[in-house]
Amino acid sequence: MIKLSSLNIANRNLVIRVDMNVPIKEGDVQDLTRIKACLPTINYALDQDAKILLVSHLGRPTEGTYEEIFSLKPVAKAASEIFGQRVEVIESIEDPAIFHGNSSIQLLENIRFFDGEKANTEELGDKLGNLGDLYVFDAFGTSHREQASTHSSIIHANAACSGILLEKEIEALTKALNNTQKPYTAIIGGAKVSTKLELIKNINSKADHVIVGGGIANTFIKAAGYEVGQSLIEESMVTIAKELLDQGKVILPEKVITSETFEGKNISERGISDVGINEMILDQLVSEKIKDIVLGSKTILWNGPLGVFENDYFSKGTEELSKEIAKSNGFSIAGGGETLSAINKFINKDDVSYCSTGGGAFLEFMEGKDLPSIQALKAKTYR
């Protein structure tokens, strides 16, 4: 794979695919982690007087349609402060101002506003890949998707390489994948079992313990025969969850936090056998058993919170878990946007051995899967 750090890019025009899919509330970016993660590549390019056009997606807008709620303008504002210079927003791939604006850094509007992104079309891929002198892929978090900006663009670019963040991700995760020390504990949270079923199955075959959180945990609690009331679960996954439970590695919570509404009506602490039919499980507390498992682990993989931690009523479990991981002497590796947000909210990022910017890509890489973007980069030769 050709690496940006090995190239002379003095005075070149670079199109850099980054992952700035960040949480935004009322026009303000809530978590700057993914923007800051781009700094090594940005600084390397600026130090060589290169001009930069950044490409990113944000959320899930209707393809081909501009939706203000998914605009990257708030991201450009935050990035301007982080990068120390104005980041101009470019509305169209056809804009003649690309690489000719008043700033050395430009940001193309949400790539998912453009027809052909999700379909991985050759037309959009060719345009993106050859807008500049070099196409730099630095968005590890999207490397598992075959889309125009993450796949077709690399294939059709006259010249393409990996960015510095991607190099770092591959190096760190490869080390973790090939040198996993036991006991190995995986913590998998999220809304649905179905979206992470294969991941859970694979991790279940490798890890000594699997701690489940969020809606995923609710489905497992249901599979164990407990009442879950109005909690988010997947009925179609209950049988599969039961099969995984029977293998003896999945650890259920002992106590949960329930409410009748997401806003916090009638909040209660319950044993998992005491949840009422009108209640929702919105957080889970960290039991002494889980604390002992985490502190005794030599490898910890963490993807996903235990509860709706954005709401302070339901943040205790994720906060407790964060602090236990921070105390661990094992190698801890965390990935996923919500996981990084939790780390930034509750502990010092340096207390986690490695924080990956990827979510799904992070887990698929840790399973040993070949990711489309990385495969495409490996096939490129420098001309």
Helices and strands as residue ranges (DSSP letters): G 4-6, E 13-17, E 24-25, E 28-29, H 33-36, H 39-47, E 51-55, G 68-70, H 73-83, E 87-90, E 105-108, G 111-113, H 122-129, E 134-137, G 140-142, I 148-152, H 153-156, E 160-162, H 164-178, E 184-188, G 194-196, H 197-206, E 209-212, H 214-223, G 235-237, H 238-245, E 250-251, E 255-259, E 268-271, E 280-284, H 288-296, E 299-303, G 312-314, H 316-327, E 331-335, H 337-346, G 349-351, E 354-356, H 360-366, H 372-378
